[in-house]
Amino acid sequence: QVQLVESGGGLVQVGGALRPSCAASGRTSSMYGMGWARPAPGKGREFGSAVSWSVGMIFYASSVKGRFSISGDNAKNTVYLQMNSLKPEDTDVYYCAATHSYDGRGYRTVDEYEYWGQGTQVTVSS
């Protein structure tokens, strides 16, 4: 089992930046992929970014490409989401997700992940 705990959300003005983090604990030695998702109408949740150091890939949705950056600290079992140039439409609860497996789809969909955090609120005021 893996436990994920997000932190670092908050309130920021338009154009500002936040850096939520996701700390993993438990069976983290064979972690393949991690990502950040938000609620999406009709889809449950959609992924804005994901990373797998094991297979050497990083994914960014078009809505965040160039503004968000995902990174990690293996020693701390932590993944970060650097969010720059924030817009009001970025306001949402952001969930961290992780998985021990890889099926070739690129970690962009909810059913590719086994573990979820409780979410961290990001609010962008105009």
C-alpha positions in Angstrom: 0.0 0.0 0.0 1.0 3.6 -0.6 -0.2 6.7 1.2 -0.2 10.0 -0.5 -0.4 13.4 1.3 -0.7 16.6 -0.6 0.1 20.0 0.7 1.1 23.5 -0.5 -2.2 24.6 -2.1 -3.6 28.0 -1.2 -4.9 31.3 -2.4 -3.0 33.4 -4.9 -3.7 36.2 -7.3 -3.9 35.9 -11.0 -0.4 35.5 -12.5 1.0 34.2 -9.2 2.6 30.9 -8.4 2.1 27.9 -6.1 4.1 24.7 -5.6 1.9 21.9 -4.2 3.8 18.8 -3.0 2.8 15.2 -2.7 4.6 13.0 -0.2 4.4 9.2 -0.6 4.9 6.7 2.1 4.6 2.9 2.4 5.5 0.7 -0.6 7.3 3.4 -2.6 10.3 1.4 -3.8 8.6 0.2 -7.0 6.6 3.3 -7.9 6.3 3.7 -11.6 4.2 6.7 -12.2 2.8 9.8 -10.4 0.5 12.5 -11.5 -1.7 15.4 -10.6 -5.4 15.5 -11.5 -8.4 17.8 -11.0 -12.1 17.2 -11.3 -13.6 17.4 -14.8 -17.3 17.4 -15.8 -18.2 14.0 -17.2 -14.8 12.6 -16.7 -14.5 12.4 -13.0 -10.9 13.7 -13.0 -8.5 14.7 -15.7 -4.7 14.8 -15.5 -2.8 18.0 -16.1 0.6 16.4 -15.6 2.2 13.1 -14.9 5.7 11.7 -14.7 7.4 8.3 -14.8 11.1 8.3 -14.1 11.0 4.5 -14.6 9.9 4.7 -18.3 11.3 8.2 -18.9 8.2 10.2 -19.7 6.6 13.4 -18.6 3.1 14.5 -19.7 1.5 17.9 -19.7 -2.1 18.7 -20.8 -2.3 21.5 -23.3 -4.0 23.7 -20.7 -1.0 23.7 -18.5 1.9 23.2 -20.8 4.4 26.0 -20.5 3.0 27.1 -17.1 3.2 24.0 -14.9 6.2 21.8 -14.2 6.3 18.4 -12.4 9.4 17.3 -10.6 10.4 15.0 -7.8 12.8 14.2 -5.0 13.4 10.5 -4.8 15.1 10.8 -1.4 12.0 12.3 0.1 9.5 10.3 -2.0 7.9 13.5 -2.9 6.5 14.9 -6.2 6.0 18.7 -6.8 3.8 20.6 -9.1 5.3 24.1 -9.9 2.3 26.2 -11.0 3.2 29.5 -12.6 1.2 32.2 -14.3 -1.9 31.0 -12.6 -5.4 31.8 -14.0 -8.8 31.9 -12.3 -9.8 28.8 -14.3 -7.0 26.9 -12.6 -9.0 27.1 -9.4 -9.8 23.6 -8.2 -8.9 20.7 -5.8 -5.8 19.1 -7.1 -5.3 15.4 -6.4 -2.0 13.5 -6.4 -2.1 9.9 -7.8 0.4 7.1 -8.0 0.8 3.6 -9.4 3.1 0.6 -9.4 2.3 -0.4 -12.9 2.7 0.8 -16.5 0.4 -0.3 -19.4 1.7 2.0 -22.1 -1.0 4.6 -22.0 1.1 7.4 -20.5 -0.5 7.9 -17.1 -3.2 10.3 -18.4 -6.3 8.6 -17.2 -7.9 7.9 -13.9 -7.9 4.1 -14.3 -4.2 3.9 -14.7 -3.7 4.8 -11.0 -4.0 2.8 -7.9 -3.5 5.3 -5.1 -4.9 8.8 -4.5 -4.3 11.6 -2.0 -7.0 13.6 -0.3 -6.5 16.7 -2.5 -5.2 20.2 -1.9 -7.2 23.3 -2.8 -5.8 25.9 -5.2 -7.7 29.1 -5.5 -6.7 31.9 -8.0 -8.4 35.2 -7.4 -8.9 37.9 -10.1 
